[in-house]
Amino acid sequence: MSSAILLALAVLILPPPGVERRVLLLRRVPPRRVPWFRLPRPGGVLVGLLTGLLCGPGGAVAGALVGAVVWRGLRSRAAERARLSATSAITSGLGALVVELRAGAHPATAAQGAAEDSEPAAAEVLRGIASAARRGGDVDATLRALAAARPALRTALGQVAQAWLLSSRYGVPLADVLDAARCDLDRRVAFARQVQARMAGPRASAAVLAVLPLLGVLLGELSGARPLHVLSSSTAGQVLLVLGALLICAGLLWSSRLTDRAVLP
């Protein structure tokens, strides 16, 4: 029985396969806004089935709820890291663009040259700038359209669009305003990563507090109190399982909301 509980706990915290591939794809595909709640994914369903075998229907519902919340947290962390990485790539691309502009290159040529040495997230944006500038089009409108299509880059591209508009409307040197936007974005990313590192402790504390009830059940089982028997074989136990899972999920969602708001630049 103890080994089965440990197996269920391991499956609960084990990330689903393909996480690394999806994180890499997030750098090129705009991440969708994470809703407040999602239906249980395969990981949550598996946890629900395992706990259902151990603790009945109430355990299945409790396991599926906790598994869905953990899955949501993993997706949110991946989207957060992808957003910071994409913004960092934009700042690097802007730095190369500023160097080209200060060397006397035309904006279209400068953007195309900067795109060749930039990461994919920045290269696509710089090629769009080069194409619009080469045709004599509205570059800031192009940037705003790209920002609307890529939520992960909305802040970065919005600032670049404002800088480009400021230069074209008031004659401010383009290299100077783009460099100012680059410095601001670079400070935002550095601050967000610093806060993210400091939030590792509170996030770990929240995870430990969420696991404590499971550890309490495990210790009770090892000491011979048989809490699993009570939880799985009585109506009151089934109800308590679901209520306990709801409280754990509420705590995880609330702590995630607090730490996410602290990390956002």
N, C-alpha and C positions, 0 to 999 in steps of 0.2 A: 504493500500500500504506500509506504514512504517513497519507494522508487517511482511509483506512478505519479505522486505529487510533484516530485522533483522534475520528472519528464514534462509535466504540464507547465511548470514554471519556466523550464528551459525553452519550450516552444513559445511561451508568452513573450519572452524578451528577445528571441532570435529574429533578426530582420528577415523579411521574405527574400527569396532569390531574385537577382536582377536589380538590386538597389543601386549598385555602382554604375550599371549601364544607364539607369534612369537618371541618376545625378548628372552624368555626362551629357545626356540628351537635354537636360534642363538648361544647359548653357547655350543651346542653340534654339530650343523650342520654348516659347514663353510659357511659364508656369501659370496654371489657372489659379484663381483665388480659392484658397482652402475654405470650404464651408464650415459652419459651426459643428456640423455632425455629418457623418457618412454612414451608410449602411455597412454592416460588417463585410470586410474583404476576406479572401481565402484564409489569411492568417488568423483572423478573428473567428471564422467558421471552424477552423481546425481546433483552436483552443476551446471553442464552445463544445465541440464533439467530445474532446478528451475529458473536459470537466463534466459533461453530461454523462459519460460512462462512469465517472467516479461519484457524482453527486446528484444525478437525476436531472429532470427538466429545469429546475431552478438553477442548478449548476451550469447547464448548457447556456441559459440566458445570461447568467453572470459572466461566464467565460467569453461569450460573444461580445458583450458590451465592453469588457476590459480590452479584449483584443482589438476591437474597432477603434477605441480611443488611443491605444498604443500605436496602431497603424497610422492614424491621423497625425500623431506627434512626430513619427518618423518622416512622413511626407512634408510636414511643416518645417522640420529642421533641414531637410534636403533642399527645399525651395529657398529657405533663408540663406544657406551657403551658396546656392547657385546665384542668387541675386547679388550677393556681395562680390562673388567672383566675376560676374558679368560687369558690374559697375567698375571694378578694378581694371578689367580689360579695356573699358571705355576710357578711363583716365590715362592708361598707357598709350592707347591710340591717339588721344588728344595731344599728349606730349610729343609724339612723332609728327603730328600735323602742325603743331606750333613751330617745331624746328624747321620744317619745310617752308612754312609761310615766312618765317623770319629770314630764310635764305633767299627769298625773292620769288618763290614759286607761285604760280597761279593756284587759287583755291582748289580747282578741279584736279590739277596735277599733284598738288600737295596731298589731297585726300587719297588719291589713287596710290601714291607712293607710300603713304602711311598705312594703307590697308594691306599692302604686301607683307609687312612685318608684324601685323597685329594678330591677335587671337580671333577665332571665328566670330565671336559675339561682336567685337569691335570692327572687324574687317567688313562685315555686311553693312554696318552703319556707315562706315567711311566710303564704301563703294556707292551707297545711295547718295551721300553728299557729293561725291565726285560726279555722278551722273546728273544730278540736278544742277550743279554749278556749271557743268560743261554745256548744258542746254540753255543756260541763263534762266533757269526756273527759280521758284521760290524755295530756297533751301530750308528755311525755318518751318515752312509748311510740310516739307518732306520729313523733317525730323519729328514733328508732332504726329504725323501719321505713323511713323515707325514706333514712337512712344506709345501710341494708342494700341498698336498691335503687339507690343512686347511689354507687359506689365512689369517684368523684372527690371527693365531699363527706363521706366517712365520718369523717375526723378532725374536720372543722368541726362537723358535725351531732352527732357524739358528745359534743363538749364542750358544745354548746348544750343537749343533752338532760341532761347531768350538772348543768349550772347550773340548769335548770328543776326538776329533781328536788330539788336542794339547797334551792331556794327554797320549794317546796311542802311538803317534809318538815320543815324546820327553821325556817320562817318568815323566812328571810333576804330582804331586799328584792330583788325580781326584777330591777329595773333595775340594781342594783349587781353582782349575779352575772353577768348578761348582759354588762354593760360590761367586767367582768374577762375573760370569755371572748373578747369582741371584741378587747380589747387583746392577749391572748395569741395569737390567730389572726393579728392584724395583724403582730405581731413575727415569727411563724413565716413568713408570706408574704414579708416584707421580707428575712429572713435567707436564705430559699430563693432568692429572686431575686438576692441579692448573691452567693451561692455559685455560682448558675447563670452569672452574668456572669464570675466568676473561672474557671469551668471551660471557658469558651470557648477559652482558650489550649491547655489539654491536649487538648481535643477536636479542635481544628484540627491539633495536632501528630500525634495518632493518625491523622487522615485523610491528612495528608501522608505519614506513614510507610507507610500502606497503598497509596498511589499510587506510591511510589518504585519498586517492581518494574516497574510498567507503564512508567514513564518510562525505566527502565533498558533495557527491551526496545526502546522507541522510539528511544533514542539508539544502541543497537546496530544497529538497522535503518538509521538515517541514516548511520552510519559504515561501512556495508557488511559488517558481521559476519553479517548474515542470521540473527538468532536466531529469527525467526518460521518460517523454513524448517525449522530444527532442531526447533522445538516442534510444528510441524504435520505434519511428514512422517516422524517416527520414533516408535516405541513409547515409547522413553525420554522423549522430549519430551512426549508426551501424558500420561504418568504424572506428570512434573514439573509440568505445568500444573495438574493436579488437586491435587497435594500443595501447590503454591504457593498455590492458591486456598483450600485448607483452612487453611493457616497464616494467610493474610490475614484470613479470616473469624474464626478463633480470636482473633487480635489485636484485631479490631474489637469482637467480643462482650465480650472481657475488659475492654478500655478503657471500653466503654459501661457495663458493670456497675460499674466503679469510680467513674466520674463520676456515674452515676445515684444510687448510694448516698450520694455526698457531697452531692448536691443535695436529696435528700428531707429535709423539715423534721422 
